Amino acid sequence: MPMHAQPRTLDDLLLYRTSRLLSVAGSMVIRLCEGRFGITRREWRLIATLAGHGALGSSQLAEHAQLDRARTSRAVSSLVDKGLVSREQPAGDRRHVRLRLTSAGTKLHAELYPLVCAINTELLGALKADEVALLDDMLQRLHARGEAMVAAAADLPKADRRRREPPVAR
């Protein structure tokens, strides 16, 4: 199903197709996370982010993981309860908390990351090396375009999933 500059069906939309790819291939990661390691995919994202960046403040972690602060806070609380992340308050500064992986969190990351990499490698095995490089370049450009589109659309209303009434059309 080729994509078209003027999509005719849902299957022609890039975002729909990438979402379907994530749903199919990502389900393997979810099964590993939840079935073998007892964490959610969101918790895995935070663990991997802390493993890659070291100790971070809560807002920094949310930004790096590209999650909203409320979801990050809930996931961090769960990870703290599971003993995978610790909260540390610098002396004399009760407003700022640093989050870091515990030794159990570091161990989990060391076990799970190679498995996730193997899924990634298997998926990319459908492409030739030059196609992988081209895909990487295209994804970077599409990401930059997406960020520019979001910045240009700052006047769009924010999502409010708790709203019971449909929004008034403008």
Biotite code that builds the C-alpha atoms (Angstrom):
import biotite.structure as struc

atoms = struc.array([
    struc.Atom([0.000, 0.000, 0.000], chain_id="A", res_id=1, res_name="MET", atom_name="CA", element="C"),
    struc.Atom([1.940, 3.004, -1.259], chain_id="A", res_id=2, res_name="PRO", atom_name="CA", element="C"),
    struc.Atom([1.577, 6.370, 0.422], chain_id="A", res_id=3, res_name="MET", atom_name="CA", element="C"),
    struc.Atom([0.207, 9.238, -1.625], chain_id="A", res_id=4, res_name="HIS", atom_name="CA", element="C"),
    struc.Atom([0.763, 12.978, -1.421], chain_id="A", res_id=5, res_name="ALA", atom_name="CA", element="C"),
    struc.Atom([-3.036, 13.186, -1.271], chain_id="A", res_id=6, res_name="GLN", atom_name="CA", element="C"),
    struc.Atom([-4.119, 10.279, 0.958], chain_id="A", res_id=7, res_name="PRO", atom_name="CA", element="C"),
    struc.Atom([-7.274, 8.549, -0.192], chain_id="A", res_id=8, res_name="ARG", atom_name="CA", element="C"),
    struc.Atom([-7.762, 6.198, 2.745], chain_id="A", res_id=9, res_name="THR", atom_name="CA", element="C"),
    struc.Atom([-6.585, 5.809, 6.308], chain_id="A", res_id=10, res_name="LEU", atom_name="CA", element="C"),
    struc.Atom([-3.999, 3.284, 5.113], chain_id="A", res_id=11, res_name="ASP", atom_name="CA", element="C"),
    struc.Atom([-2.355, 6.038, 3.031], chain_id="A", res_id=12, res_name="ASP", atom_name="CA", element="C"),
    struc.Atom([-1.553, 8.198, 6.082], chain_id="A", res_id=13, res_name="LEU", atom_name="CA", element="C"),
    struc.Atom([2.048, 8.113, 7.343], chain_id="A", res_id=14, res_name="LEU", atom_name="CA", element="C"),
    struc.Atom([1.075, 8.539, 10.994], chain_id="A", res_id=15, res_name="LEU", atom_name="CA", element="C"),
    struc.Atom([-1.432, 5.692, 10.771], chain_id="A", res_id=16, res_name="TYR", atom_name="CA", element="C"),
    struc.Atom([1.107, 3.385, 9.147], chain_id="A", res_id=17, res_name="ARG", atom_name="CA", element="C"),
    struc.Atom([3.832, 4.167, 11.683], chain_id="A", res_id=18, res_name="THR", atom_name="CA", element="C"),
    struc.Atom([1.308, 3.676, 14.482], chain_id="A", res_id=19, res_name="SER", atom_name="CA", element="C"),
    struc.Atom([0.435, 0.247, 13.064], chain_id="A", res_id=20, res_name="ARG", atom_name="CA", element="C"),
    struc.Atom([4.130, -0.662, 12.847], chain_id="A", res_id=21, res_name="LEU", atom_name="CA", element="C"),
    struc.Atom([4.599, 0.335, 16.488], chain_id="A", res_id=22, res_name="LEU", atom_name="CA", element="C"),
    struc.Atom([1.526, -1.663, 17.441], chain_id="A", res_id=23, res_name="SER", atom_name="CA", element="C"),
    struc.Atom([2.774, -4.821, 15.722], chain_id="A", res_id=24, res_name="VAL", atom_name="CA", element="C"),
    struc.Atom([6.501, -4.760, 16.500], chain_id="A", res_id=25, res_name="ALA", atom_name="CA", element="C"),
    struc.Atom([6.085, -2.875, 19.773], chain_id="A", res_id=26, res_name="GLY", atom_name="CA", element="C"),
    struc.Atom([3.827, -5.598, 21.121], chain_id="A", res_id=27, res_name="SER", atom_name="CA", element="C"),
    struc.Atom([6.903, -7.804, 21.481], chain_id="A", res_id=28, res_name="MET", atom_name="CA", element="C"),
    struc.Atom([8.569, -5.168, 23.657], chain_id="A", res_id=29, res_name="VAL", atom_name="CA", element="C"),
    struc.Atom([5.405, -4.829, 25.736], chain_id="A", res_id=30, res_name="ILE", atom_name="CA", element="C"),
    struc.Atom([5.273, -8.591, 26.261], chain_id="A", res_id=31, res_name="ARG", atom_name="CA", element="C"),
    struc.Atom([8.896, -8.589, 27.408], chain_id="A", res_id=32, res_name="LEU", atom_name="CA", element="C"),
    struc.Atom([8.392, -5.591, 29.693], chain_id="A", res_id=33, res_name="CYS", atom_name="CA", element="C"),
    struc.Atom([5.169, -6.744, 31.283], chain_id="A", res_id=34, res_name="GLU", atom_name="CA", element="C"),
    struc.Atom([5.499, -10.514, 31.050], chain_id="A", res_id=35, res_name="GLY", atom_name="CA", element="C"),
    struc.Atom([9.127, -11.035, 31.942], chain_id="A", res_id=36, res_name="ARG", atom_name="CA", element="C"),
    struc.Atom([10.167, -7.882, 33.791], chain_id="A", res_id=37, res_name="PHE", atom_name="CA", element="C"),
    struc.Atom([6.944, -6.637, 35.429], chain_id="A", res_id=38, res_name="GLY", atom_name="CA", element="C"),
    struc.Atom([7.127, -3.081, 34.088], chain_id="A", res_id=39, res_name="ILE", atom_name="CA", element="C"),
    struc.Atom([5.053, -1.103, 31.618], chain_id="A", res_id=40, res_name="THR", atom_name="CA", element="C"),
    struc.Atom([6.350, 0.207, 28.312], chain_id="A", res_id=41, res_name="ARG", atom_name="CA", element="C"),
    struc.Atom([6.228, 3.736, 29.781], chain_id="A", res_id=42, res_name="ARG", atom_name="CA", element="C"),
    struc.Atom([8.278, 2.608, 32.783], chain_id="A", res_id=43, res_name="GLU", atom_name="CA", element="C"),
    struc.Atom([10.758, 1.008, 30.378], chain_id="A", res_id=44, res_name="TRP", atom_name="CA", element="C"),
    struc.Atom([11.070, 4.309, 28.520], chain_id="A", res_id=45, res_name="ARG", atom_name="CA", element="C"),
    struc.Atom([11.915, 6.088, 31.772], chain_id="A", res_id=46, res_name="LEU", atom_name="CA", element="C"),
    struc.Atom([14.412, 3.412, 32.814], chain_id="A", res_id=47, res_name="ILE", atom_name="CA", element="C"),
    struc.Atom([16.130, 3.584, 29.413], chain_id="A", res_id=48, res_name="ALA", atom_name="CA", element="C"),
    struc.Atom([16.178, 7.395, 29.576], chain_id="A", res_id=49, res_name="THR", atom_name="CA", element="C"),
    struc.Atom([17.765, 7.399, 33.033], chain_id="A", res_id=50, res_name="LEU", atom_name="CA", element="C"),
    struc.Atom([20.275, 4.765, 31.897], chain_id="A", res_id=51, res_name="ALA", atom_name="CA", element="C"),
    struc.Atom([21.248, 6.971, 28.970], chain_id="A", res_id=52, res_name="GLY", atom_name="CA", element="C"),
    struc.Atom([21.298, 10.341, 30.725], chain_id="A", res_id=53, res_name="HIS", atom_name="CA", element="C"),
    struc.Atom([22.110, 9.561, 34.355], chain_id="A", res_id=54, res_name="GLY", atom_name="CA", element="C"),
    struc.Atom([20.342, 11.292, 37.235], chain_id="A", res_id=55, res_name="ALA", atom_name="CA", element="C"),
    struc.Atom([17.706, 13.776, 36.094], chain_id="A", res_id=56, res_name="LEU", atom_name="CA", element="C"),
    struc.Atom([15.130, 16.055, 37.607], chain_id="A", res_id=57, res_name="GLY", atom_name="CA", element="C"),
    struc.Atom([11.522, 15.039, 37.086], chain_id="A", res_id=58, res_name="SER", atom_name="CA", element="C"),
    struc.Atom([10.859, 17.707, 34.443], chain_id="A", res_id=59, res_name="SER", atom_name="CA", element="C"),
    struc.Atom([14.068, 16.841, 32.601], chain_id="A", res_id=60, res_name="GLN", atom_name="CA", element="C"),
    struc.Atom([13.113, 13.170, 32.601], chain_id="A", res_id=61, res_name="LEU", atom_name="CA", element="C"),
    struc.Atom([9.664, 13.967, 31.192], chain_id="A", res_id=62, res_name="ALA", atom_name="CA", element="C"),
    struc.Atom([11.230, 16.125, 28.488], chain_id="A", res_id=63, res_name="GLU", atom_name="CA", element="C"),
    struc.Atom([13.859, 13.566, 27.472], chain_id="A", res_id=64, res_name="HIS", atom_name="CA", element="C"),
    struc.Atom([11.282, 10.750, 27.451], chain_id="A", res_id=65, res_name="ALA", atom_name="CA", element="C"),
    struc.Atom([8.773, 12.972, 25.616], chain_id="A", res_id=66, res_name="GLN", atom_name="CA", element="C"),
    struc.Atom([6.032, 12.292, 28.156], chain_id="A", res_id=67, res_name="LEU", atom_name="CA", element="C"),
    struc.Atom([3.843, 14.750, 29.995], chain_id="A", res_id=68, res_name="ASP", atom_name="CA", element="C"),
    struc.Atom([4.784, 15.491, 33.592], chain_id="A", res_id=69, res_name="ARG", atom_name="CA", element="C"),
    struc.Atom([1.720, 13.855, 35.143], chain_id="A", res_id=70, res_name="ALA", atom_name="CA", element="C"),
    struc.Atom([2.300, 10.514, 33.402], chain_id="A", res_id=71, res_name="ARG", atom_name="CA", element="C"),
    struc.Atom([5.991, 10.708, 34.192], chain_id="A", res_id=72, res_name="THR", atom_name="CA", element="C"),
    struc.Atom([5.234, 11.362, 37.860], chain_id="A", res_id=73, res_name="SER", atom_name="CA", element="C"),
    struc.Atom([2.880, 8.371, 38.095], chain_id="A", res_id=74, res_name="ARG", atom_name="CA", element="C"),
    struc.Atom([5.357, 6.074, 36.335], chain_id="A", res_id=75, res_name="ALA", atom_name="CA", element="C"),
    struc.Atom([8.230, 7.295, 38.529], chain_id="A", res_id=76, res_name="VAL", atom_name="CA", element="C"),
    struc.Atom([6.186, 6.599, 41.669], chain_id="A", res_id=77, res_name="SER", atom_name="CA", element="C"),
    struc.Atom([5.576, 3.065, 40.422], chain_id="A", res_id=78, res_name="SER", atom_name="CA", element="C"),
    struc.Atom([9.284, 2.595, 39.643], chain_id="A", res_id=79, res_name="LEU", atom_name="CA", element="C"),
    struc.Atom([10.224, 3.872, 43.110], chain_id="A", res_id=80, res_name="VAL", atom_name="CA", element="C"),
    struc.Atom([7.719, 1.430, 44.660], chain_id="A", res_id=81, res_name="ASP", atom_name="CA", element="C"),
    struc.Atom([9.299, -1.387, 42.622], chain_id="A", res_id=82, res_name="LYS", atom_name="CA", element="C"),
    struc.Atom([12.777, -0.397, 43.838], chain_id="A", res_id=83, res_name="GLY", atom_name="CA", element="C"),
    struc.Atom([14.030, 0.423, 40.326], chain_id="A", res_id=84, res_name="LEU", atom_name="CA", element="C"),
    struc.Atom([14.392, 4.208, 40.714], chain_id="A", res_id=85, res_name="VAL", atom_name="CA", element="C"),
    struc.Atom([15.378, 6.330, 43.704], chain_id="A", res_id=86, res_name="SER", atom_name="CA", element="C"),
    struc.Atom([14.441, 9.915, 44.523], chain_id="A", res_id=87, res_name="ARG", atom_name="CA", element="C"),
    struc.Atom([17.234, 12.002, 45.986], chain_id="A", res_id=88, res_name="GLU", atom_name="CA", element="C"),
    struc.Atom([16.904, 15.500, 47.403], chain_id="A", res_id=89, res_name="GLN", atom_name="CA", element="C"),
    struc.Atom([20.028, 17.632, 47.362], chain_id="A", res_id=90, res_name="PRO", atom_name="CA", element="C"),
    struc.Atom([20.909, 18.989, 50.802], chain_id="A", res_id=91, res_name="ALA", atom_name="CA", element="C"),
    struc.Atom([19.295, 22.354, 51.418], chain_id="A", res_id=92, res_name="GLY", atom_name="CA", element="C"),
    struc.Atom([17.045, 22.183, 48.337], chain_id="A", res_id=93, res_name="ASP", atom_name="CA", element="C"),
    struc.Atom([13.721, 20.522, 49.073], chain_id="A", res_id=94, res_name="ARG", atom_name="CA", element="C"),
    struc.Atom([12.141, 21.704, 45.806], chain_id="A", res_id=95, res_name="ARG", atom_name="CA", element="C"),
    struc.Atom([14.344, 19.725, 43.440], chain_id="A", res_id=96, res_name="HIS", atom_name="CA", element="C"),
    struc.Atom([14.467, 15.951, 43.335], chain_id="A", res_id=97, res_name="VAL", atom_name="CA", element="C"),
    struc.Atom([16.984, 13.946, 41.339], chain_id="A", res_id=98, res_name="ARG", atom_name="CA", element="C"),
    struc.Atom([15.879, 10.614, 39.962], chain_id="A", res_id=99, res_name="LEU", atom_name="CA", element="C"),
    struc.Atom([18.354, 7.830, 39.311], chain_id="A", res_id=100, res_name="ARG", atom_name="CA", element="C"),
    struc.Atom([18.315, 4.114, 38.671], chain_id="A", res_id=101, res_name="LEU", atom_name="CA", element="C"),
    struc.Atom([18.905, 1.876, 41.650], chain_id="A", res_id=102, res_name="THR", atom_name="CA", element="C"),
    struc.Atom([21.190, -1.124, 41.267], chain_id="A", res_id=103, res_name="SER", atom_name="CA", element="C"),
    struc.Atom([18.057, -3.206, 40.563], chain_id="A", res_id=104, res_name="ALA", atom_name="CA", element="C"),
    struc.Atom([17.014, -0.699, 37.874], chain_id="A", res_id=105, res_name="GLY", atom_name="CA", element="C"),
    struc.Atom([20.479, -0.800, 36.328], chain_id="A", res_id=106, res_name="THR", atom_name="CA", element="C"),
    struc.Atom([20.387, -4.604, 36.345], chain_id="A", res_id=107, res_name="LYS", atom_name="CA", element="C"),
    struc.Atom([16.944, -4.658, 34.715], chain_id="A", res_id=108, res_name="LEU", atom_name="CA", element="C"),
    struc.Atom([18.159, -2.265, 32.016], chain_id="A", res_id=109, res_name="HIS", atom_name="CA", element="C"),
    struc.Atom([21.243, -4.418, 31.381], chain_id="A", res_id=110, res_name="ALA", atom_name="CA", element="C"),
    struc.Atom([19.013, -7.471, 30.891], chain_id="A", res_id=111, res_name="GLU", atom_name="CA", element="C"),
    struc.Atom([16.180, -5.898, 28.877], chain_id="A", res_id=112, res_name="LEU", atom_name="CA", element="C"),
    struc.Atom([18.079, -3.506, 26.602], chain_id="A", res_id=113, res_name="TYR", atom_name="CA", element="C"),
    struc.Atom([19.825, -6.247, 24.562], chain_id="A", res_id=114, res_name="PRO", atom_name="CA", element="C"),
    struc.Atom([16.465, -7.962, 24.038], chain_id="A", res_id=115, res_name="LEU", atom_name="CA", element="C"),
    struc.Atom([14.891, -4.738, 22.764], chain_id="A", res_id=116, res_name="VAL", atom_name="CA", element="C"),
    struc.Atom([17.943, -4.184, 20.533], chain_id="A", res_id=117, res_name="CYS", atom_name="CA", element="C"),
    struc.Atom([17.494, -7.683, 19.094], chain_id="A", res_id=118, res_name="ALA", atom_name="CA", element="C"),
    struc.Atom([13.888, -6.844, 18.154], chain_id="A", res_id=119, res_name="ILE", atom_name="CA", element="C"),
    struc.Atom([15.117, -3.617, 16.558], chain_id="A", res_id=120, res_name="ASN", atom_name="CA", element="C"),
    struc.Atom([17.828, -5.477, 14.624], chain_id="A", res_id=121, res_name="THR", atom_name="CA", element="C"),
    struc.Atom([15.383, -8.142, 13.454], chain_id="A", res_id=122, res_name="GLU", atom_name="CA", element="C"),
    struc.Atom([12.939, -5.505, 12.234], chain_id="A", res_id=123, res_name="LEU", atom_name="CA", element="C"),
    struc.Atom([15.632, -3.542, 10.391], chain_id="A", res_id=124, res_name="LEU", atom_name="CA", element="C"),
    struc.Atom([16.803, -6.819, 8.846], chain_id="A", res_id=125, res_name="GLY", atom_name="CA", element="C"),
    struc.Atom([14.062, -6.304, 6.249], chain_id="A", res_id=126, res_name="ALA", atom_name="CA", element="C"),
    struc.Atom([16.156, -3.441, 4.841], chain_id="A", res_id=127, res_name="LEU", atom_name="CA", element="C"),
    struc.Atom([19.564, -3.226, 3.187], chain_id="A", res_id=128, res_name="LYS", atom_name="CA", element="C"),
    struc.Atom([22.291, -1.216, 4.968], chain_id="A", res_id=129, res_name="ALA", atom_name="CA", element="C"),
    struc.Atom([21.907, 1.782, 2.651], chain_id="A", res_id=130, res_name="ASP", atom_name="CA", element="C"),
    struc.Atom([18.134, 1.699, 3.182], chain_id="A", res_id=131, res_name="GLU", atom_name="CA", element="C"),
    struc.Atom([18.629, 1.737, 6.972], chain_id="A", res_id=132, res_name="VAL", atom_name="CA", element="C"),
    struc.Atom([20.837, 4.827, 6.636], chain_id="A", res_id=133, res_name="ALA", atom_name="CA", element="C"),
    struc.Atom([18.281, 6.461, 4.346], chain_id="A", res_id=134, res_name="LEU", atom_name="CA", element="C"),
    struc.Atom([15.441, 5.592, 6.736], chain_id="A", res_id=135, res_name="LEU", atom_name="CA", element="C"),
    struc.Atom([17.390, 7.129, 9.624], chain_id="A", res_id=136, res_name="ASP", atom_name="CA", element="C"),
    struc.Atom([17.900, 10.332, 7.644], chain_id="A", res_id=137, res_name="ASP", atom_name="CA", element="C"),
    struc.Atom([14.246, 10.463, 6.623], chain_id="A", res_id=138, res_name="MET", atom_name="CA", element="C"),
    struc.Atom([13.041, 9.878, 10.181], chain_id="A", res_id=139, res_name="LEU", atom_name="CA", element="C"),
    struc.Atom([15.253, 12.710, 11.450], chain_id="A", res_id=140, res_name="GLN", atom_name="CA", element="C"),
    struc.Atom([13.830, 15.057, 8.807], chain_id="A", res_id=141, res_name="ARG", atom_name="CA", element="C"),
    struc.Atom([10.246, 13.986, 9.514], chain_id="A", res_id=142, res_name="LEU", atom_name="CA", element="C"),
    struc.Atom([10.807, 14.481, 13.255], chain_id="A", res_id=143, res_name="HIS", atom_name="CA", element="C"),
    struc.Atom([12.172, 17.987, 12.667], chain_id="A", res_id=144, res_name="ALA", atom_name="CA", element="C"),
    struc.Atom([9.197, 18.783, 10.418], chain_id="A", res_id=145, res_name="ARG", atom_name="CA", element="C"),
    struc.Atom([6.804, 17.475, 13.070], chain_id="A", res_id=146, res_name="GLY", atom_name="CA", element="C"),
    struc.Atom([8.400, 19.662, 15.749], chain_id="A", res_id=147, res_name="GLU", atom_name="CA", element="C"),
    struc.Atom([8.150, 22.694, 13.449], chain_id="A", res_id=148, res_name="ALA", atom_name="CA", element="C"),
    struc.Atom([4.483, 21.918, 12.782], chain_id="A", res_id=149, res_name="MET", atom_name="CA", element="C"),
    struc.Atom([3.752, 21.692, 16.516], chain_id="A", res_id=150, res_name="VAL", atom_name="CA", element="C"),
    struc.Atom([5.509, 25.008, 17.148], chain_id="A", res_id=151, res_name="ALA", atom_name="CA", element="C"),
    struc.Atom([3.544, 26.660, 14.334], chain_id="A", res_id=152, res_name="ALA", atom_name="CA", element="C"),
    struc.Atom([0.254, 25.277, 15.656], chain_id="A", res_id=153, res_name="ALA", atom_name="CA", element="C"),
    struc.Atom([0.611, 26.702, 19.164], chain_id="A", res_id=154, res_name="ALA", atom_name="CA", element="C"),
    struc.Atom([-2.887, 28.195, 18.900], chain_id="A", res_id=155, res_name="ASP", atom_name="CA", element="C"),
    struc.Atom([-4.565, 24.779, 18.649], chain_id="A", res_id=156, res_name="LEU", atom_name="CA", element="C"),
    struc.Atom([-6.519, 23.853, 21.782], chain_id="A", res_id=157, res_name="PRO", atom_name="CA", element="C"),
    struc.Atom([-4.847, 21.505, 24.230], chain_id="A", res_id=158, res_name="LYS", atom_name="CA", element="C"),
    struc.Atom([-6.192, 17.977, 24.574], chain_id="A", res_id=159, res_name="ALA", atom_name="CA", element="C"),
    struc.Atom([-8.609, 17.573, 27.463], chain_id="A", res_id=160, res_name="ASP", atom_name="CA", element="C"),
    struc.Atom([-9.512, 13.915, 27.751], chain_id="A", res_id=161, res_name="ARG", atom_name="CA", element="C"),
    struc.Atom([-11.527, 14.510, 30.926], chain_id="A", res_id=162, res_name="ARG", atom_name="CA", element="C"),
    struc.Atom([-13.970, 16.805, 29.153], chain_id="A", res_id=163, res_name="ARG", atom_name="CA", element="C"),
    struc.Atom([-17.466, 15.335, 29.107], chain_id="A", res_id=164, res_name="ARG", atom_name="CA", element="C"),
    struc.Atom([-18.946, 17.754, 26.594], chain_id="A", res_id=165, res_name="GLU", atom_name="CA", element="C"),
    struc.Atom([-17.689, 17.858, 23.008], chain_id="A", res_id=166, res_name="PRO", atom_name="CA", element="C"),
    struc.Atom([-15.696, 21.003, 22.235], chain_id="A", res_id=167, res_name="PRO", atom_name="CA", element="C"),
    struc.Atom([-17.478, 23.859, 20.510], chain_id="A", res_id=168, res_name="VAL", atom_name="CA", element="C"),
    struc.Atom([-16.455, 24.001, 16.848], chain_id="A", res_id=169, res_name="ALA", atom_name="CA", element="C"),
    struc.Atom([-14.723, 27.232, 15.873], chain_id="A", res_id=170, res_name="ARG", atom_name="CA", element="C"),
])
